[in-house]
Amino acid sequence: MSTTVDHEHALRGAALRVTRPRLAVLSAVHTHPHADTESIINLVRAELGGVSHQAVYDVLRALTAAGLVRRIDPPGSVARYEARVGDNHHHVVCRSCGAIADVDCAIGAAPCLTASEDHGFVIDEAEVVYRGLCPECSSATTRS
């Protein structure tokens, strides 16, 4: 479990000033994996009060650039943020409710997939999104 001290250490390690908004955003991303920006804004406001949308966007951008959080863009969804960084994991997304869960890399080291043609690119990441129904939506479908 992450603590404020851990978050302060992470911010300092990334050469970022420790501020209340940065701590609140980092905490929100850690405690609510795959949260969208609006959810993070609401969580930060519940903790700090009147923090502007722009302030939270700026903090998310700084934390992403520093490698402390990862922005994911699931197909058909708004951007989401997660604290699991530094690996090449993937996601499974529910077609019905939009729930998202992490899926570890299926084979080998990053990038998990070898492109059939790299077109001269030096590939360092592969993005895979699995889609289906989460257990809750799947059981609701069976009950219907």
Secondary structure, 3 states (H helix, E strand, C coil): CCCHHHHHHHHHHCCCCCCHHHHHHHHHHHHCCCEEHHHHHHHHHHHHCCCCHHHHHHHHHHHHHCCCCEEECCCCCCCEEECCCCCCCEEEEECCCCCEEEECCCCCCCCCCCCCCCCCCCCCCCCCEEEECCHHHHHHHHHC
